Amino acid sequence: MSLSTAYYGSALYHLSLWARPPAGLAMAWPRPWPGDAARGAELAAGEFRIAGEIVRHPSPPWDTPTMRPEFSAGLHDFGWLADLLASPGGGGFYTAGEWTRDWLDQCDAWTATAWRAEVLADRLVAWTQHFAAIARDDEFRARLLQSYGRQARHLGRVAGRAAPGLPRLGALRGLVIAWTALDHAGRRRRALARFLREVETQFLPDGGHVERSPRAQFQALRYLIDAREGLRAADLEVPDPLRSAIDRAAPMLRFFRHGDNKFALFNGANEDDPLAIEQVLNRAEAKGRAPVSAPYLGFQRLQAGRSLVIIDAGAPPGPGLDRDAHAGTLSFEMSHGKDRLIVNCGAYHGPSLDWRATARATAAHSTLIVADTNSSQIWPEAGIGRRPNNVVCERAEDQGSQWVEASHDGYVAAFGLTHARQLFLSADGEDLRGEERLTGPAGQGFCLRFHLHPAVQVSLIQDGAAALLRLPGGVGWRLRAQGAVLSIAESIYLGSESFRKSRQLVLDGHVGSGGALVKWALRREQKKPVEAPADDGNGE
């Protein structure tokens, strides 16, 4: 047991948090984030679906010893409160109050997970947004306010020591909202100053969040909006740096969407609910369009006609910010209209460390892998070790055609090899060409992977020299390559967090005395394909 654990869990520390409880909150939140009625119905039926795991219990199992920390945090942060209140029939209002009362009975003293800075902050924000719905009688309202004040005081002591990245940003945004709701002007000003310093640290000049993930971008923008809405609810001025951060972050959230309005699958992201994404963008009140290039974040977009290509062309996030980082440097995804064609496998957030590592591996991404070795070293639980130190990217455009050329040195330490990738998209969006180059000593095997969305049908044609891809609407794309041997292999898709079988195209080769060069072209068929497939690969 650490000294801080012993101190925070002591009666003396609990006493130090006591103060006269407030008479009420100094704001009424005008527009809480809407809940999911279907998920609320599951909760009301005793089904808790949190962090990729399902636990069935008639009420929140606050203290179950076997719970994973991620599940426990998701239970104690009250992120489910909006869903429960949205459940059909109105019964969720009574249940929400009872479960909050139950939390006060069992958990209203420090414990390591329930009172962790970002968890506590999320809980206070949820209580602030839904205070009128859960505090229905005077006795319970007084208890809730007393606990709210104690938790805010503890948060003021620990928010700045939350883990770097999203946890710290979320904790400080919760502190701003708590002191605003409690009408402590001095503490609010100090909390806001700390929050704005963290915003400046975590948001890059192009508006991208330092964790380099669509999922992190979404959550970080929500935190910014929460802080702004809390200040507005109390009729306080919103600082210009906060407005500016929102105006820069919202276009970057648009950057990560495919034509189906869902997220590309990079660094811990799943597709996510397009309605939730749109709600965040609408509340951001920022009209900026998605940029074509995010040079500070290290991502690029090629977009022409109905085709969109999103490329990870940057270095992995730094230590402490890489909890969800994948070994997917230089990977790309491609969609045509609302249909996804080339994808990464997605992210796994459930209890299996093996599956989590598998989804984060280079082989789970549409890029080149040498000797079945990750381009960044994956730590099983979170974070990465060895990583590319030098990722270089250049972009060019000419009369609507677009090029991106990027390279990384993630294989130099182990094999002395540098991977360079060039992608070209024609002005009509119907011709994507790639060139993969490995520079360095001979001898290693490599494979270039193109993971396909489960809705894509694939077959080898021309005696295995090419592959034909069919989108659900019948549009065909033909892939040809030289410099490696083409085959079809099984794959898995985790875009919606559930396991779906899919296929991948694999180009296998070996590094020769002059390095290795693979050229490939993916072109749209001008009319509906009529060739009979040699291998039906719909993966369903």
SELOMAR-262283 format. One record per residue (C-alpha): residue number from 1; residue in one letter; z, x, y. Coordinates in Angstrom, 1 decimal, always signed. Example, Ala and Ser with C-alpha at 12.3 -4.5 7.8 and 13.67 -1.06 7.14 Angstrom:
residues 2
  resi  resn      zz      xx      yy
     1     a    +7.8   +12.3    -4.5
     2     s    +7.1   +13.7    -1.1
end
This chain:
residues 540
  resi  resn      zz      xx      yy
     1     m    +0.0    +0.0    +0.0
     2     s    -1.0    +1.4    +3.4
     3     l    +1.4    +1.6    +6.3
     4     s    -0.7    -1.0    +8.3
     5     t    -0.6    -3.4    +5.3
     6     a    +3.2    -3.1    +5.0
     7     y    +3.6    -3.5    +8.8
     8     y    +1.3    -6.5    +9.2
     9     g    +2.8    -8.2    +6.2
    10     s    +6.4    -7.8    +7.5
    11     a    +8.6   -10.5    +9.0
    12     l    +9.0    -8.2   +12.1
    13     y    +5.3    -8.2   +12.8
    14     h    +5.0   -12.0   +12.2
    15     l    +7.8   -12.4   +14.8
    16     s    +5.9   -10.2   +17.2
    17     l    +3.0   -12.7   +17.3
    18     w    +5.2   -15.5   +18.4
    19     a    +4.8   -17.0   +21.9
    20     r    +5.1   -20.5   +23.4
    21     p    +2.2   -22.5   +22.0
    22     p    -0.4   -23.8   +24.3
    23     a    -0.5   -27.5   +25.2
    24     g    -4.2   -27.6   +24.2
    25     l    -7.5   -25.8   +24.4
    26     a    -9.0   -25.3   +27.8
    27     m   -12.5   -26.3   +26.6
    28     a   -14.3   -28.9   +24.6
    29     w   -17.2   -27.4   +22.7
    30     p   -20.3   -29.4   +23.6
    31     r   -22.7   -28.6   +20.7
    32     p   -21.2   -27.1   +17.5
    33     w   -23.7   -25.7   +15.1
    34     p   -24.9   -28.6   +12.9
    35     g   -23.7   -28.6    +9.3
    36     d   -25.7   -29.1    +6.1
    37     a   -24.9   -32.6    +4.7
    38     a   -26.0   -31.8    +1.2
    39     r   -23.7   -28.8    +1.1
    40     g   -21.0   -30.9    +2.6
    41     a   -21.3   -33.4    -0.2
    42     e   -20.9   -30.5    -2.7
    43     l   -17.8   -29.4    -0.9
    44     a   -16.3   -32.9    -0.9
    45     a   -17.0   -33.0    -4.7
    46     g   -15.0   -29.8    -5.1
    47     e   -18.0   -27.4    -5.5
    48     f   -17.6   -24.2    -3.3
    49     r   -20.8   -22.3    -3.2
    50     i   -20.0   -19.0    -1.3
    51     a   -21.4   -15.5    -1.4
    52     g   -23.8   -16.2    -4.3
    53     e   -21.0   -17.7    -6.5
    54     i   -19.9   -21.2    -7.4
    55     v   -16.2   -22.2    -7.9
    56     r   -15.2   -25.7    -8.8
    57     h   -11.8   -26.8    -7.5
    58     p   -10.5   -30.0    -6.0
    59     s    -9.5   -28.1    -2.8
    60     p   -10.0   -24.6    -1.4
    61     p    -8.5   -22.1    -3.9
    62     w    -7.0   -20.0    -1.2
    63     d    -5.1   -17.5    -3.3
    64     t    -6.9   -17.2    -6.6
    65     p    -6.3   -13.6    -7.7
    66     t    -9.6   -13.2    -9.5
    67     m   -11.7   -14.2    -6.5
    68     r   -14.2   -11.6    -5.2
    69     p   -13.4   -10.4    -1.6
    70     e   -16.7   -11.8    -0.4
    71     f   -15.9   -15.2    -1.8
    72     s   -12.4   -15.2    -0.4
    73     a   -13.6   -14.2    +3.0
    74     g   -16.2   -17.0    +3.0
    75     l   -13.4   -19.4    +2.1
    76     h   -11.0   -18.3    +4.7
    77     d   -13.5   -18.0    +7.6
    78     f   -14.0   -21.8    +7.6
    79     g   -17.8   -21.3    +7.9
    80     w   -18.0   -24.4    +5.6
    81     l   -16.2   -26.7    +8.1
    82     a   -19.4   -27.9    +9.8
    83     d   -21.0   -28.7    +6.4
    84     l   -17.9   -30.7    +5.3
    85     l   -17.8   -32.7    +8.6
    86     a   -21.6   -33.5    +8.1
    87     s   -21.0   -34.9    +4.5
    88     p   -22.2   -38.5    +4.0
    89     g   -19.9   -41.4    +4.5
    90     g   -17.5   -39.8    +7.1
    91     g   -14.9   -38.9    +4.5
    92     g   -15.4   -35.2    +5.4
    93     f   -13.4   -35.7    +8.6
    94     y   -10.2   -36.6    +6.6
    95     t   -10.8   -33.9    +4.1
    96     a   -11.5   -31.2    +6.8
    97     g    -8.1   -32.1    +8.4
    98     e    -6.3   -32.0    +5.1
    99     w    -7.8   -28.7    +4.0
   100     t    -6.9   -27.1    +7.4
   101     r    -3.4   -28.4    +7.1
   102     d    -3.3   -26.9    +3.6
   103     w    -4.4   -23.5    +5.0
   104     l    -1.5   -23.7    +7.5
   105     d    +0.9   -24.4    +4.7
   106     q    -0.3   -21.5    +2.5
   107     c    -1.9   -18.9    +4.6
   108     d    -0.4   -18.9    +8.1
   109     a    +1.0   -15.4    +7.7
   110     w    -0.9   -12.1    +7.5
   111     t    -2.9   -11.3    +4.4
   112     a    -5.5    -8.6    +4.1
   113     t    -8.6   -10.8    +3.6
   114     a    -7.7   -14.0    +5.4
   115     w    -6.5   -12.1    +8.5
   116     r    -9.3    -9.5    +8.5
   117     a   -10.7    -9.3   +12.0
   118     e   -14.1   -10.8   +11.5
   119     v   -12.8   -13.5    +9.1
   120     l   -10.1   -14.5   +11.5
   121     a   -12.6   -14.6   +14.4
   122     d   -14.9   -16.9   +12.5
   123     r   -12.0   -19.2   +11.6
   124     l   -10.9   -19.4   +15.3
   125     v   -14.5   -20.1   +16.4
   126     a   -14.8   -22.8   +13.8
   127     w   -11.5   -24.4   +14.8
   128     t   -12.5   -24.2   +18.5
   129     q   -15.9   -25.9   +17.9
   130     h   -14.4   -28.7   +15.7
   131     f   -10.9   -28.9   +17.2
   132     a   -11.1   -32.6   +18.0
   133     a   -12.4   -33.5   +14.5
   134     i    -9.6   -31.7   +12.6
   135     a    -6.5   -32.1   +15.0
   136     r    -6.0   -35.8   +14.8
   137     d    -2.2   -36.3   +15.1
   138     d    +0.3   -34.7   +17.5
   139     e    +2.4   -32.9   +14.9
   140     f    -0.6   -31.3   +13.2
   141     r    -2.2   -30.5   +16.6
   142     a    +0.9   -28.6   +17.7
   143     r    +1.0   -26.6   +14.4
   144     l    -2.6   -25.8   +14.7
   145     l    -2.3   -24.6   +18.3
   146     q    +0.7   -22.5   +17.5
   147     s    -1.2   -20.8   +14.7
   148     y    -4.3   -20.4   +16.9
   149     g    -2.2   -18.5   +19.4
   150     r    -0.7   -16.2   +16.9
   151     q    -4.0   -15.4   +15.3
   152     a    -5.6   -14.8   +18.7
   153     r    -2.8   -12.3   +19.5
   154     h    -3.4   -10.5   +16.2
   155     l    -7.1   -10.5   +16.7
   156     g    -6.6    -8.9   +20.1
   157     r    -4.9    -5.9   +18.3
   158     v    -7.5    -5.4   +15.6
   159     a   -10.9    -6.7   +16.7
   160     g   -12.0    -3.3   +18.0
   161     r   -11.2    -1.7   +14.6
   162     a   -13.3    -4.1   +12.6
   163     a   -16.1    -2.4   +10.5
   164     p   -19.0    -1.2   +12.6
   165     g   -22.0    -3.5   +13.1
   166     l   -21.8    -7.3   +12.6
   167     p   -18.1    -7.4   +11.6
   168     r   -17.1    -5.8   +14.9
   169     l   -19.5    -7.8   +17.0
   170     g   -18.3   -11.1   +15.4
   171     a   -14.7   -10.2   +15.8
   172     l   -15.1    -9.4   +19.5
   173     r   -17.1   -12.6   +20.2
   174     g   -14.3   -14.5   +18.5
   175     l   -11.8   -12.8   +20.8
   176     v   -13.8   -13.8   +23.9
   177     i   -13.8   -17.4   +22.7
   178     a   -10.1   -17.5   +21.7
   179     w    -8.9   -16.2   +25.1
   180     t   -11.3   -18.5   +26.9
   181     a   -10.0   -21.5   +24.9
   182     l    -6.4   -20.4   +25.6
   183     d    -7.2   -20.0   +29.3
   184     h    -5.9   -16.4   +29.5
   185     a    -8.1   -15.1   +32.3
   186     g    -7.0   -11.5   +32.2
   187     r    -7.2   -11.2   +28.4
   188     r   -10.6   -13.0   +28.5
   189     r   -12.0   -10.5   +31.0
   190     r   -10.9    -7.6   +29.0
   191     a   -12.2    -9.1   +25.8
   192     l   -15.5    -9.9   +27.4
   193     a   -15.8    -6.3   +28.7
   194     r   -15.2    -5.0   +25.2
   195     f   -17.7    -7.5   +23.7
   196     l   -20.4    -6.5   +26.2
   197     r   -19.9    -2.8   +25.5
   198     e   -20.4    -3.6   +21.8
   199     v   -23.5    -5.6   +22.6
   200     e   -25.0    -2.7   +24.4
   201     t   -24.2    -0.4   +21.4
   202     q   -25.6    -2.8   +18.7
   203     f   -28.8    -4.1   +20.4
   204     l   -31.6    -1.6   +20.8
   205     p   -34.0    -1.6   +23.8
   206     d   -36.6    -3.7   +21.9
   207     g   -34.0    -6.3   +21.1
   208     g   -33.5    -5.4   +17.5
   209     h   -30.1    -5.2   +15.9
   210     v   -29.0    -1.8   +14.6
   211     e   -28.6    -3.0   +11.0
   212     r   -32.4    -3.5   +10.8
   213     s   -32.3    -6.8    +8.9
   214     p   -33.7   -10.2    +9.7
   215     r   -30.4   -11.6    +8.4
   216     a   -28.4    -9.4   +10.7
   217     q   -30.7   -10.2   +13.6
   218     f   -30.1   -13.9   +13.0
   219     q   -26.3   -13.6   +12.8
   220     a   -26.0   -11.2   +15.7
   221     l   -28.0   -13.6   +17.9
   222     r   -25.8   -16.5   +16.9
   223     y   -22.8   -14.4   +18.0
   224     l   -24.3   -13.9   +21.4
   225     i   -25.0   -17.6   +21.7
   226     d   -21.5   -18.4   +20.6
   227     a   -20.0   -16.2   +23.4
   228     r   -22.4   -17.7   +26.0
   229     e   -21.6   -21.3   +24.9
   230     g   -17.9   -20.7   +24.9
   231     l   -18.1   -19.4   +28.5
   232     r   -20.2   -22.4   +29.6
   233     a   -17.9   -24.8   +27.9
   234     a   -15.1   -23.5   +30.2
   235     d   -17.4   -23.7   +33.2
   236     l   -17.3   -19.9   +33.6
   237     e   -20.2   -17.6   +34.7
   238     v   -22.3   -16.0   +31.9
   239     p   -22.7   -12.3   +32.6
   240     d   -26.2   -11.0   +33.1
   241     p   -25.9    -8.4   +30.3
   242     l   -25.2   -11.2   +27.9
   243     r   -28.2   -13.3   +29.1
   244     s   -30.4   -10.2   +28.9
   245     a   -29.3    -9.4   +25.3
   246     i   -30.2   -13.0   +24.2
   247     d   -33.5   -12.8   +26.0
   248     r   -34.4    -9.6   +24.1
   249     a   -32.9   -10.5   +20.7
   250     a   -34.6   -13.9   +20.3
   251     p   -38.2   -12.6   +20.3
   252     m   -37.1   -10.0   +17.7
   253     l   -35.9   -12.9   +15.5
   254     r   -39.3   -14.4   +15.8
   255     f   -40.8   -11.0   +14.8
   256     f   -39.3   -11.3   +11.3
   257     r   -40.8   -14.7   +10.5
   258     h   -43.8   -15.3    +8.3
   259     g   -46.2   -18.3    +8.8
   260     d   -43.8   -20.5    +6.8
   261     n   -41.2   -19.9    +9.6
   262     k   -38.9   -18.1    +7.1
   263     f   -37.8   -14.5    +7.1
   264     a   -39.5   -11.5    +5.7
   265     l   -37.4    -9.8    +2.9
   266     f   -36.1    -6.6    +4.3
   267     n   -32.6    -5.0    +4.1
   268     g   -30.5    -7.8    +2.6
   269     a   -32.5   -10.7    +3.9
   270     n   -33.6   -13.8    +2.0
   271     e   -36.1   -16.4    +3.3
   272     d   -33.3   -18.6    +4.8
   273     d   -33.6   -22.2    +6.1
   274     p   -36.4   -22.5    +8.7
   275     l   -34.5   -25.3   +10.4
   276     a   -31.4   -23.1   +10.9
   277     i   -33.6   -20.3   +12.2
   278     e   -35.3   -22.7   +14.6
   279     q   -31.9   -24.1   +15.8
   280     v   -30.8   -20.6   +16.7
   281     l   -34.1   -19.9   +18.5
   282     n   -33.9   -23.2   +20.4
   283     r   -30.3   -22.6   +21.5
   284     a   -31.2   -19.0   +22.6
   285     e   -33.3   -20.6   +25.4
   286     a   -35.5   -17.5   +25.4
   287     k   -39.2   -18.1   +25.5
   288     g   -40.4   -14.6   +24.7
   289     r   -43.0   -14.3   +21.9
   290     a   -42.6   -12.0   +18.9
   291     p   -43.6    -8.5   +19.9
   292     v   -46.3    -6.7   +17.8
   293     s   -44.2    -3.5   +17.7
   294     a   -40.5    -2.7   +17.6
   295     p   -40.5    +1.1   +18.0
   296     y   -36.7    +1.4   +18.4
   297     l   -35.9    -0.8   +15.4
   298     g   -38.7    +0.8   +13.4
   299     f   -40.8    -2.2   +12.4
   300     q   -44.5    -3.1   +13.0
   301     r   -46.6    -6.2   +12.8
   302     l   -50.3    -6.4   +12.2
   303     q   -51.6    -9.9   +13.0
   304     a   -55.1   -11.2   +13.1
   305     g   -56.8   -14.5   +12.1
   306     r   -54.4   -16.2    +9.7
   307     s   -53.0   -13.0    +8.3
   308     l   -49.7   -11.3    +9.1
   309     v   -48.4    -8.0    +7.8
   310     i   -44.8    -6.8    +8.6
   311     i   -44.0    -3.1    +7.9
   312     d   -40.7    -1.2    +7.6
   313     a   -41.8    +1.9    +9.5
   314     g   -38.4    +3.3   +10.5
   315     a   -35.4    +5.2    +9.3
   316     p   -32.6    +3.4    +7.5
   317     p   -29.6    +2.4    +9.6
   318     g   -26.9    +5.0   +10.1
   319     p   -23.7    +5.4    +8.0
   320     g   -21.4    +2.4    +8.5
   321     l   -24.3    +0.2    +9.5
   322     d   -26.0    +0.4    +6.1
   323     r   -23.9    -2.0    +4.0
   324     d   -27.0    -4.1    +3.1
   325     a   -29.7    -1.4    +3.6
   326     h   -32.4    -1.2    +1.0
   327     a   -34.4    +1.8    -0.1
   328     g   -37.6    +0.2    +1.1
   329     t   -38.9    +2.7    +3.7
   330     l   -42.7    +2.0    +4.4
   331     s   -42.6    -1.2    +2.4
   332     f   -44.7    -4.2    +3.7
   333     e   -45.1    -7.9    +3.3
   334     m   -48.2   -10.0    +3.9
   335     s   -48.8   -13.7    +4.4
   336     h   -51.9   -15.8    +5.0
   337     g   -51.1   -18.9    +7.0
   338     k   -48.0   -20.5    +5.4
   339     d   -48.6   -18.7    +2.1
   340     r   -46.9   -15.5    +1.2
   341     l   -49.0   -13.0    -0.7
   342     i   -47.4    -9.6    -0.9
   343     v   -43.6    -9.6    -0.8
   344     n   -40.5    -7.5    -1.4
   345     c   -38.2    -8.8    -4.1
   346     g   -35.5   -10.0    -1.8
   347     a   -31.7    -9.6    -1.8
   348     y   -29.0   -10.4    -4.3
   349     h   -25.6   -11.5    -2.9
   350     g   -23.8   -12.5    -6.1
   351     p   -21.1   -10.9    -8.2
   352     s   -23.3    -8.5   -10.2
   353     l   -23.3    -4.9    -8.8
   354     d   -26.2    -4.1   -11.1
   355     w   -28.4    -6.8    -9.8
   356     r   -27.4    -5.9    -6.2
   357     a   -28.5    -2.3    -6.8
   358     t   -31.7    -3.4    -8.5
   359     a   -32.8    -5.6    -5.6
   360     r   -32.1    -2.8    -3.1
   361     a   -34.1    -0.2    -5.1
   362     t   -37.4    +1.2    -3.9
   363     a   -39.0    -0.3    -7.0
   364     a   -38.2    -3.8    -5.7
   365     h   -40.3    -3.2    -2.7
   366     s   -44.0    -3.1    -2.0
   367     t   -44.4    +0.6    -1.4
   368     l   -44.8    +3.8    -3.3
   369     i   -42.1    +5.3    -5.5
   370     v   -42.0    +8.9    -7.0
   371     a   -40.7    +9.6   -10.5
   372     d   -38.9    +6.2   -10.5
   373     t   -36.5    +7.6    -7.9
   374     n   -35.3    +5.7    -4.8
   375     s   -36.4    +7.0    -1.5
   376     s   -32.8    +6.5    -0.3
   377     q   -29.8    +6.9    -2.6
   378     i   -28.2    +3.5    -3.3
   379     w   -24.4    +3.2    -3.5
   380     p   -23.6    +0.5    -6.0
   381     e   -21.3    -1.6    -3.8
   382     a   -22.7    -1.0    -0.4
   383     g   -24.4    +1.6    +1.8
   384     i   -26.7    +4.4    +1.1
   385     g   -26.3    +8.2    +0.6
   386     r   -29.3   +10.5    +0.7
   387     r   -32.0    +9.0    +2.9
   388     p   -35.2    +9.9    +4.8
   389     n   -34.3   +12.1    +7.8
   390     n   -37.7   +12.0    +9.4
   391     v   -39.7    +8.8    +9.6
   392     v   -42.8    +9.0   +11.9
   393     c   -45.0    +6.0   +13.0
   394     e   -48.1    +5.7   +15.1
   395     r   -50.0    +2.5   +16.0
   396     a   -53.5    +2.0   +17.3
   397     e   -55.7    -1.0   +18.1
   398     d   -59.5    -1.3   +18.8
   399     q   -61.3    -4.6   +19.5
   400     g   -58.8    -6.6   +17.6
   401     s   -58.5    -4.3   +14.6
   402     q   -55.1    -2.7   +14.1
   403     w   -53.8    +0.4   +12.4
   404     v   -50.3    +1.7   +11.6
   405     e   -49.8    +5.2   +10.1
   406     a   -46.3    +6.2    +9.0
   407     s   -44.7    +8.8    +6.9
   408     h   -41.2    +9.6    +5.5
   409     d   -39.5   +12.6    +3.9
   410     g   -37.2   +10.8    +1.5
   411     y   -38.7   +12.6    -1.5
   412     v   -38.7   +16.1    +0.1
   413     a   -35.2   +17.2    -1.1
   414     a   -35.8   +16.1    -4.7
   415     f   -39.5   +16.8    -5.2
   416     g   -40.9   +18.5    -2.1
   417     l   -43.1   +15.5    -1.4
   418     t   -43.9   +13.6    +1.7
   419     h   -45.3   +10.0    +1.6
   420     a   -47.7    +8.9    +4.2
   421     r   -49.1    +5.3    +4.4
   422     q   -51.9    +4.0    +6.6
   423     l   -52.5    +0.3    +6.9
   424     f   -55.6    -1.2    +8.6
   425     l   -56.1    -4.9    +9.4
   426     s   -59.5    -6.1   +10.5
   427     a   -60.0    -8.2   +13.6
   428     d   -60.6   -11.4   +11.5
   429     g   -57.5   -10.8    +9.4
   430     e   -59.5   -10.9    +6.2
   431     d   -59.5    -7.2    +5.3
   432     l   -56.4    -5.2    +4.7
   433     r   -56.9    -1.6    +3.7
   434     g   -54.4    +1.0    +2.7
   435     e   -54.2    +4.7    +2.2
   436     e   -51.3    +6.4    +0.4
   437     r   -50.9   +10.1    +0.5
   438     l   -48.4   +12.4    -1.2
   439     t   -48.3   +15.9    +0.1
   440     g   -46.5   +18.7    -1.8
   441     p   -46.3   +20.3    -5.2
   442     a   -48.0   +18.9    -8.3
   443     g   -46.5   +17.4   -11.4
   444     q   -44.7   +14.2   -10.5
   445     g   -45.7   +10.8   -11.5
   446     f   -45.8    +7.9    -9.0
   447     c   -46.5    +4.3    -8.8
   448     l   -47.6    +2.0    -5.9
   449     r   -46.2    -1.5    -6.2
   450     f   -47.5    -4.8    -4.8
   451     h   -45.0    -7.5    -5.6
   452     l   -46.5   -11.0    -5.5
   453     h   -44.9   -14.2    -4.4
   454     p   -44.3   -16.5    -7.5
   455     a   -46.9   -19.0    -6.2
   456     v   -49.6   -16.4    -6.4
   457     q   -51.8   -16.3    -9.5
   458     v   -53.1   -12.9   -10.5
   459     s   -55.7   -11.7   -13.0
   460     l   -57.5    -8.4   -13.7
   461     i   -61.2    -8.5   -13.3
   462     q   -64.2    -6.1   -13.5
   463     d   -62.8    -4.6   -16.7
   464     g   -59.5    -3.8   -15.1
   465     a   -60.9    -2.1   -12.0
   466     a   -59.8    -4.9    -9.6
   467     a   -57.4    -7.8    -9.4
   468     l   -58.0   -11.3    -8.2
   469     l   -55.1   -13.1    -6.4
   470     r   -55.2   -16.8    -5.8
   471     l   -53.0   -18.6    -3.3
   472     p   -51.8   -22.2    -4.0
   473     g   -54.6   -23.7    -1.9
   474     g   -57.2   -21.8    -3.9
   475     v   -57.9   -19.0    -1.4
   476     g   -58.7   -15.8    -3.2
   477     w   -58.1   -12.2    -2.4
   478     r   -59.5    -9.3    -4.3
   479     l   -57.7    -5.9    -4.6
   480     r   -59.6    -2.7    -5.4
   481     a   -58.2    +0.7    -5.6
   482     q   -59.1    +4.3    -6.4
   483     g   -57.0    +7.3    -7.2
   484     a   -54.6    +5.5    -9.6
   485     v   -54.7    +3.1   -12.6
   486     l   -54.3    -0.6   -11.9
   487     s   -52.2    -2.9   -14.1
   488     i   -50.1    -6.1   -13.9
   489     a   -46.4    -6.1   -14.6
   490     e   -43.5    -8.6   -14.6
   491     s   -41.4    -8.9   -11.4
   492     i   -38.6   -11.0   -10.0
   493     y   -38.3   -12.9    -6.7
   494     l   -35.0   -13.5    -5.0
   495     g   -36.4   -14.9    -1.7
   496     s   -34.4   -18.1    -2.0
   497     e   -31.4   -16.3    -3.7
   498     s   -32.2   -17.8    -7.0
   499     f   -34.1   -15.8    -9.7
   500     r   -37.8   -16.7   -10.0
   501     k   -40.2   -14.9   -12.3
   502     s   -43.2   -13.3   -10.6
   503     r   -45.8   -10.6   -11.1
   504     q   -46.6    -7.3    -9.5
   505     l   -49.7    -5.1    -9.3
   506     v   -48.9    -1.5   -10.1
   507     l   -51.1    +1.5    -9.4
   508     d   -50.0    +4.5   -11.5
   509     g   -50.9    +8.1   -10.9
   510     h   -49.8   +11.8   -10.9
   511     v   -49.6   +14.3    -8.1
   512     g   -52.2   +17.0    -8.6
   513     s   -52.6   +20.5    -7.1
   514     g   -54.0   +19.0    -3.9
   515     g   -51.3   +16.3    -3.7
   516     a   -52.3   +12.6    -4.3
   517     l   -54.5   +10.2    -2.5
   518     v   -54.8    +6.5    -3.3
   519     k   -57.1    +4.2    -1.4
   520     w   -56.9    +0.4    -1.8
   521     a   -58.5    -2.6    -0.1
   522     l   -57.3    -6.2    -0.2
   523     r   -60.1    -8.5    +1.0
   524     r   -60.3   -12.3    +1.2
   525     e   -63.0   -13.9    -1.0
   526     q   -65.6   -15.7    +1.1
   527     k   -65.6   -18.7    -1.2
   528     k   -63.3   -20.1    -3.9
   529     p   -63.2   -17.7    -6.9
   530     v   -64.9   -18.8   -10.1
   531     e   -64.2   -15.9   -12.4
   532     a   -62.1   -16.7   -15.4
   533     p   -58.8   -14.9   -15.4
   534     a   -58.1   -12.2   -18.0
   535     d   -54.4   -12.7   -17.5
   536     d   -52.8   -15.8   -16.0
   537     g   -49.9   -14.5   -13.9
   538     n   -48.5   -17.4   -12.0
   539     g   -45.0   -16.3   -13.2
   540     e   -43.6   -19.9   -13.2
end
